[in-house]
Amino acid sequence: GLLARTLFRAGELEGALAVARAWSDRDWATLLSFTILIRQGRVAEAATFEDAVASLDPAHVDLLDARAMRARGKPGDLLEMANATLSIAPGASHALYYKAVALAQMGRGDEAAAIMGIDRFLQATVLPVPAGFADADAFHRTLTAEIKANSDLHTDPVGHASRGGLRTRVFPAVDDVAGPALVEGIRGAVSIYADGLSGDHPFVAARPLNATFTPWALMFRGDGHQCLHHHPGRWLTGVYYVGLP
């Protein structure tokens, strides 16, 4: 299972799927195969795993994603699915997302806005310039150079939202200087953000005691862009803009 998960995290989806298929009698292989197929858009193949996944993990993030694909144009069904997931995992971010989408499609905009909580939860901040850099411009120049030199940059990985761009597999790289400083600054900003949360919103209640922080860098040229998307299974996401056109 470790090899398959490592390949999956590295973006080697076909390799991970091949390993999982070799261990098809294991629960982890069922769950991972389902996730890979959904991320690749191979919905018909993923459907063969759906009942097993529902039995193993009824609040599985990709399970709701798969069912939501079939509920397009049916907001009532989507709302029912989202509520079913929230009854098991009240703070599930992907279920809150789909619930807000369904409510908005049903004309219940105020309820959708309350769930999204943009006025409460969306924040913008400027990170302090890390030690060792004369100013923000110097920091960003070094950071830009490190991203461009990253040997793991690859084009539009399957299952991700980038189009016409490059994405790192590993960031920061081993010899980077500005990258680690950025990560440290983001960690501090996340801690300040999380400590300031209050109230009874499911997002606040779902704040984990411990979390994994996963950074990556994106670079776009020309008309490259990010497609509209959400991050299933993640509690908090953010973007740091190194440079803008």
N, C-alpha and C positions, 0 to 999 in steps of 0.2 A: 504493500500500500504506500509505503514511503516513496518508492521510485515513481509511482504513478502521480502522486501528489506533487513531487518535485518537478516532474515534467510539466504538469498542469500549471504550476506557478511560474515556470519559465516560458510559458506560452507554447510549449510543444504539445498541442492538444491531440494530434493523431497518435503520437507516441504514448501519451497518457492513456488514451482510449484503448490502444492495443494491449497495454499492460492490464488495464481493468478487465478487458474481455477474457484475458487468460485466467482471471480469478473471479469469474462471473457468479460463483456460488457464494461470494462474500458480500455482506451488506455494504461495506465501503465501496466496493466495485459497482454495485447497483446505483448508489447515490452519485458517485463520480461520473459514471457513464451518462447518467441522465443530465447532469449539469453540463458536461461537455457538449452533448448533442443539442441542448437548448441554446447554449452560447453560440453554437455554429449555425443555428437556425434550422437544424434537421428535426423538425417538429414531429414528423411521422415516425421516425425511428425512436425519438424520445418517448412517444406515446406508449411504446411497448413496455417501458419501465414505470409508467405513471402510477399504476395501482400499487406496485411494490414500494415505490417511494412514499406514497400516501400512507401506507401502513407503517413504514419505518420512521417517517418524520412528517406528520401532517402539516407542519408549519414551514416546511422546507422552502427556501427563498425561490428556487427555480420552479417549484411546483406551482406556486401562484402565478409566476410569470407565464408558464406554459398554458395554464387555464385562462389567463387574461387574454392571451392571443385569440382564443376561441370566442371570447366574450366581446370582441370589438363590435361596437354598435348596439350592445345590449347592456347599458349601464346598470339596470336592475340586477342582472346576473353578476356583474362585476362587483357591485356593492355587497351582494350576498357572499361572494367568495372572499372578499377582503374582510368582512366582519367575521367569517368563520375562522380565518387565520388569526385575527386579533383576539378572538375568544381563547385561543391557545397561547398566543404570544402577544400580550397587549401593547408592547412597545415596538412591534415589528415595523421597521421603517418602510419596507416595500409594501406592506399591507396598508399602511397609512397613506402612502402615495396613491395606490390604486383606489382607495376609498375616496380620496379627494378628487381624483379624476372622475370617478363615477358620479359623485355628488354634483360636480361642475357640469357634467353632461346632462344631468337631470334637472338643471336649472336651479340647483340649491347652492348658489355661489357663496353665500355667507357661511354656510356650514363647511364648504370646501376650504375657504380662506382661513377659518378657525383651526382646521386640522393642519394646514400647511404652516400657519403661524409665521409667515414671512416677516411681519413687523416685529415679532419677538425673537426669532431665531436666526435671521439672516443678519450677519454683521460684516462690516468692512473695517480693516485696520491697516496701519502701516507699521511694519516691523522695524525695530531699531537697527541701525547699521552695525553689523558684527565687529568685534574687536579685530584690529589688524587691517582694516580697510579705511581709506581716507574719507570716503563718502559713499552715498548710495550708488552713484554712477560707477565708481571703481568696483564696488561689490558686484553690481549687475554685469559689468563687462567681464569680470572673471567667471562669474556664474554662467554667462552665455557661452563663453569659450569652453568651459568644462562640459556643458551639455552637448555642444556641437562635436566635441572630441570623444564623446562616450562611444565606446566600441560596441555597445549592445543596442544602439539605435536600430529599429527595424520599422518597416512600412506597414501601416494599417493592420495591426494584428487582428486575427479572427476573434470575434466575440467582443470587440471594443468599439467605442463610438467615434474614433478618429477617422477622418476621411481626408486623404491628401496630405498626410502628416507622418511624422516619425515619433516613435515612442521608445523610451528606454525600458529594458528588462530589469536592470539594476541601477539604482540611483540612490545616493551618490556613488561614483566609482571610487576604487580603493585610494587613488592618489589625489582625489579632489580636495580642495581647501574650502571654496565657497559653498559647495554643496552641503557638507556636514554642518557648516555654520547656519545655512538656511534651515536645515532640518531641526537643529536645536532651537532656532527662533520660532519655528512653527509649533514645536512641542510646548514651548512656553506660552504661546498665544492660545493654544488649545486648552491648556490648564486654566488660564484666566477665564476663558469663555465658559468652560464647563463649571467652574466654581461659581460663576455668576448666575447660573440657571436656577429658577424657582418655579413653583406652581405645580398643578396636578396634571399637566399635559402628558400624554403617553411618552412623548420624546424625552421629557425630563425624567420620568420614572424609569425609562429604559437605559439611563446612563450606566455604562458598565463600571464595575469596580476596577477591572484591568482591561486593557485593550492593546491590540497590535496596531502600530502605526506603519502604513505602507505608502512610501512616497515614490513617485515616478515623474519623469519630465516628458513634455510634449513639445514638438516644434513643427510649425506649419509654414508653408510657402504658398504664394499665389492665393488661390481660392480654397485652400485647405481649411477645415473646420471640424467642430465637434457636432455630432448629431444629438438631437434631444434625447436624453437618457436619464436613468436614475441608477443608484448603486445598491442593488439588493443585498441585504444582509449586513450593511454597514450602518453604524450609528451616526457618524459625523463625517462629512466630506468638505473639502475646501479647495480653493485654487489660489496659487501665488503667481502673479503676473511678473515675469522677469523682464519682458520687453513687449511693446505693442507696436503695430504698424504706425 
